[in-house]
Amino acid sequence: AGCRMWKLKVAEGESPWLTTLNNYVGRQVWEFDQNAGTPEDHLDVENARAHFYKNRFSRRHSADLLMRLQFARENPLPPLPPQVKIESANDITKEAVKTTLIRAIRFYANIQAHDGHWPGDYGGPMFLMP
């Protein structure tokens, strides 16, 4: 099976058929380019495709793996501090909270698009609140 390379384009829209009042902020379009990517990129995409296929009945969403791979290439995540394990409320220290916040902020900064929104296909509980 040949590898296909897709690229997420954000906040773009140069077209006479498309108008905007906010400079296309939040607009997401996937574009296919069969010549894009390195052999390593192709292998990453193929591995993501195989993982999705293998788990398609237990995990029906894409987990935005293609977007995450692209963003990781374009904006590499700085090293994360070690994950904090909390056994009881007594283990919650100022340093544990600080470390956890640093991990979270670095992660979300890595998956934030250049126009400020977080593209993706997640419809989890965070977005279904009344």
N, C-alpha and C positions, 0 to 999 in steps of 0.2 A: 504494500500500500504506500503510495506516495505521500510525502508530508506536505501539508498545505500551511502556508504562513498567513495568519490574519493579524492585522494591526488595529488597535483601538485608537481612533482619532477623536479627540475631545475638543469641543468649542470651535469647530471648524464648519464652514458652510458657504463657501464661495460658489453661489449658484444664482442665476436669475430667477429661479423658481422658488427660492427659499428666502424669506425675510426674517429679520430678528429685531427685537426691541432691547435685547440685553447682550448683544455681541456673541450670541450662541452659547452663553454660559450654561453648563449642564447638558449640552447636546453630546450624544455618544453615537458614533458610527463605526462599524467594523468594516475594514477594507482588506480585500484579498490581494496579495502580491506573491506570485509563485517564485519570484527570484529573491525574496527577502530572507534574511536570517543566515546564520552560520550553521555548519553541521551540528554544533553543540545545541544551538537553538532548536533545530529540527528534532534532535534526540529528546530534548526537554518536552517539546510539544507532543511527540509520539508517546512518551512515557505518561504524560497527563491524559492523553486520549485513551491509552490502555488502562490506566487507573480508573478513569470514569466508566469505561465499558465494563470492567470487572465488577464494579460496585453499583452498576446502574439500577439494580432492583432495591438495594438497601439505602442508597444515597442518590436520589433522583436529580439533585441540583448539580451544577457544574463547579461550584465552589469558586467560580471566577478564576480558574487556574490559568487560562491564557492571558487574562489581564494581569494577574499577579506575576507571571513570568515576564511579561513585557515591562511592567513597572520595576521589577527587580533589576532588569538589565539597564533601564534608563535612569533609575534613581536607587542605587544599591543601599540596602538597609545597613546602617552602622552596627557594629557589634552590640548585641544585647547583653545586659548584665544577667547573671544566673537567675533562674526562676526561683521565687521565694515560696517555700512550703510552710504553711501555717497549720499547726496541729491543734492549737487552742487559741482562745482570745488573748491569752497572756503572751502569745508569740507575736502579736501585732505591735511592731515598734515603728518609730518614725522612719528608720532606715528601710524597713520592709515596705512601708507604704511608698516611700520615695522610689525605691527600686522598681516596684510594681508599676508606678506611674510612668517612669522612664521607659520601661518595656512597652507599655500600652501606647504612649505618645509616639515612640519611634515606629511601631507597627502601623498605626493609623496614618502617620505622616507619609509612610512609604506607599500606601494605597490611595492617597489623595491625589486627584488630578490637578494639573497646573492651574485650572480655572477655579479651584477651591472646593469642588464637589467630590463625593466619593462614588465613582461609577461602580456598577455591579448589578448583580441579579439576586441579592439576598432579600428574602421576605420574612425574616425571622421576627421574634417577639419585640425586638427593639423598635421595629417600624410599624407594629400593629397596635400600638397603644392608643386608647381613645383620646 
